[in-house]
Amino acid sequence: MSMDVIHHRAQEFQSHIRRRNLREYLAAVVVVFGFVRFLWIYPGWMTKAGSALSIVAALFVMWQLHRRGGSQPLPGASGMSIIDFHRAEIMRQRDLLRSVGSWYLAPFVPGLILLMMGRYFQVHAPGRTLAADHRVIILGTAIVFLVLGAVWLVNRWAADRLQRKIDQLDGMQ
């Protein structure tokens, strides 16, 4: 693989990171507005506190993504080789994806639990029996945590793919 190819791949990788982060920032805006809406429409302190905690979690996650996973400019005259830069960036993103459970998913758990508890104990759907509403809430909670597990798993697979790219670069040196 030539240096031009590696340089092009490094540029594409940084571009991919910028697009991913932009998608995440836009999703965070949607999440924040959604939970702000919940603050207004749901009665009960648990649902309100859960919504507020979820807003704080979304803002924290975006700060962490910016701090840990922002794209970096390609090296110029810094003396760092493009291979070393690209490898270090892939490693940084791999580590980011491997730790997604602690900085991306875990911050949402307290708010989501409090929100679901508020729905279970304080706010019930009109036109639905209490037992039926509780079944819907339990099913919804299970689905939410299955989705969180799927997000964790997809990020682990992506980290494994990045590790294979690192191994490929290591084979070139």
C-alpha positions as CSV (number, residue, x, y, z in Angstrom):
1,M,0.0,0.0,0.0
2,S,1.5,3.3,-1.0
3,M,1.8,6.4,1.2
4,D,-0.8,8.2,-1.1
5,V,-3.3,5.4,-0.4
6,I,-2.7,5.6,3.3
7,H,-3.0,9.4,3.2
8,H,-6.3,9.1,1.3
9,R,-7.6,6.5,3.8
10,A,-6.6,8.7,6.7
11,Q,-8.5,11.7,5.2
12,E,-11.5,9.4,4.6
13,F,-11.3,8.1,8.1
14,Q,-11.3,11.7,9.6
15,S,-14.2,12.6,7.3
16,H,-16.1,9.5,8.5
17,I,-15.5,10.6,12.1
18,R,-16.8,14.1,11.4
19,R,-20.0,12.8,9.7
20,R,-20.6,10.3,12.6
21,N,-20.2,13.0,15.2
22,L,-22.5,15.3,13.3
23,R,-25.1,12.6,13.2
24,E,-24.7,12.0,16.9
25,Y,-25.0,15.8,17.7
26,L,-28.2,16.0,15.6
27,A,-29.6,12.9,17.4
28,A,-28.7,14.5,20.7
29,V,-30.7,17.6,19.8
30,V,-33.7,15.4,19.0
31,V,-33.3,13.5,22.3
32,V,-33.0,16.7,24.3
33,F,-36.1,18.2,22.6
34,G,-38.0,14.9,23.2
35,F,-37.2,14.9,26.9
36,V,-38.0,18.6,27.2
37,R,-41.4,17.7,25.8
38,F,-41.7,14.9,28.4
39,L,-40.9,17.4,31.1
40,W,-44.0,19.4,30.1
41,I,-46.5,16.7,29.3
42,Y,-45.9,14.1,32.0
43,P,-47.0,14.7,35.5
44,G,-45.2,13.2,38.4
45,W,-41.8,14.0,39.9
46,M,-40.3,10.7,38.7
47,T,-41.0,11.2,35.1
48,K,-39.9,14.8,35.3
49,A,-36.7,13.9,37.1
50,G,-36.1,11.0,34.7
51,S,-36.5,13.4,31.7
52,A,-34.2,16.0,33.2
53,L,-31.5,13.3,33.9
54,S,-31.9,12.1,30.4
55,I,-31.3,15.6,29.1
56,V,-28.2,15.9,31.2
57,A,-27.0,12.5,30.0
58,A,-27.4,13.5,26.3
59,L,-25.4,16.7,26.9
60,F,-22.7,14.7,28.8
61,V,-22.5,12.2,26.0
62,M,-22.0,14.9,23.4
63,W,-19.3,16.5,25.5
64,Q,-17.6,13.1,25.8
65,L,-17.9,12.4,22.1
66,H,-16.4,15.8,21.3
67,R,-13.6,15.4,23.9
68,R,-12.8,11.7,23.2
69,G,-13.8,11.2,19.6
70,G,-13.4,14.4,17.6
71,S,-11.7,14.3,14.3
72,Q,-8.1,15.4,14.1
73,P,-6.2,17.3,11.4
74,L,-3.8,15.3,9.4
75,P,-0.2,15.9,10.3
76,G,1.6,18.5,8.3
77,A,5.2,19.4,9.0
78,S,4.9,18.0,12.5
79,G,7.2,15.2,11.7
80,M,4.7,12.5,12.5
81,S,4.3,10.0,9.7
82,I,0.9,9.5,8.1
83,I,1.1,5.8,9.0
84,D,1.7,6.6,12.7
85,F,-1.0,9.3,12.7
86,H,-3.6,7.0,11.0
87,R,-2.8,4.1,13.3
88,A,-3.0,6.3,16.4
89,E,-6.4,7.7,15.2
90,I,-7.8,4.2,14.5
91,M,-6.6,3.1,18.0
92,R,-8.3,6.2,19.6
93,Q,-11.6,5.5,17.8
94,R,-11.3,1.7,18.6
95,D,-10.9,2.6,22.3
96,L,-13.8,5.0,22.1
97,L,-16.0,2.3,20.7
98,R,-14.9,-0.3,23.2
99,S,-15.8,2.0,26.1
100,V,-19.2,3.1,24.8
101,G,-20.9,1.3,27.7
102,S,-19.4,3.6,30.3
103,W,-19.5,7.0,28.6
104,Y,-22.4,6.7,26.1
105,L,-24.9,4.2,27.4
106,A,-24.5,4.2,31.2
107,P,-25.3,8.0,31.6
108,F,-28.8,7.3,30.3
109,V,-29.6,4.4,32.6
110,P,-30.6,6.4,35.7
111,G,-32.9,8.7,33.8
112,L,-34.5,5.9,31.9
113,I,-35.1,3.9,35.0
114,L,-36.6,6.8,36.8
115,L,-38.7,7.7,33.8
116,M,-40.0,4.1,33.6
117,M,-40.6,4.0,37.3
118,G,-42.6,7.2,37.1
119,R,-44.7,5.7,34.3
120,Y,-45.2,2.5,36.4
121,F,-46.0,4.2,39.7
122,Q,-47.3,7.7,38.9
123,V,-48.5,8.2,35.4
124,H,-50.9,5.8,33.7
125,A,-52.2,5.8,30.2
126,P,-55.9,6.8,29.9
127,G,-58.2,4.2,28.5
128,R,-56.0,1.3,29.5
129,T,-56.4,-0.8,32.6
130,L,-53.7,-0.5,35.2
131,A,-52.6,-4.1,34.6
132,A,-52.4,-3.6,30.8
133,D,-50.5,-0.3,31.3
134,H,-48.0,-2.0,33.6
135,R,-47.5,-4.8,30.9
136,V,-46.8,-2.1,28.3
137,I,-44.4,-0.3,30.5
138,I,-42.5,-3.5,31.4
139,L,-42.4,-4.5,27.7
140,G,-41.2,-1.0,26.8
141,T,-38.5,-1.1,29.4
142,A,-37.3,-4.5,28.1
143,I,-37.2,-3.1,24.6
144,V,-35.2,0.0,25.7
145,F,-32.6,-2.1,27.4
146,L,-32.4,-4.6,24.5
147,V,-31.7,-1.6,22.2
148,L,-29.0,-0.4,24.6
149,G,-27.5,-3.8,24.5
150,A,-27.6,-3.9,20.7
151,V,-25.9,-0.5,20.6
152,W,-23.2,-1.8,22.8
153,L,-22.8,-4.9,20.7
154,V,-22.7,-3.0,17.4
155,N,-20.0,-0.7,18.8
156,R,-18.0,-3.8,20.0
157,W,-18.1,-5.2,16.4
158,A,-17.0,-1.8,15.0
159,A,-14.1,-1.8,17.5
160,D,-13.1,-5.3,16.3
161,R,-13.2,-4.0,12.7
162,L,-10.9,-1.1,13.6
163,Q,-8.6,-3.6,15.3
164,R,-8.2,-5.5,12.1
165,K,-7.3,-2.2,10.3
166,I,-4.6,-1.6,13.0
167,D,-3.3,-5.1,12.5
168,Q,-3.1,-4.4,8.7
169,L,-1.1,-1.2,9.3
170,D,1.1,-3.0,11.7
171,G,1.9,-5.6,9.0
172,M,3.1,-2.8,6.8
173,Q,5.8,-1.5,9.2
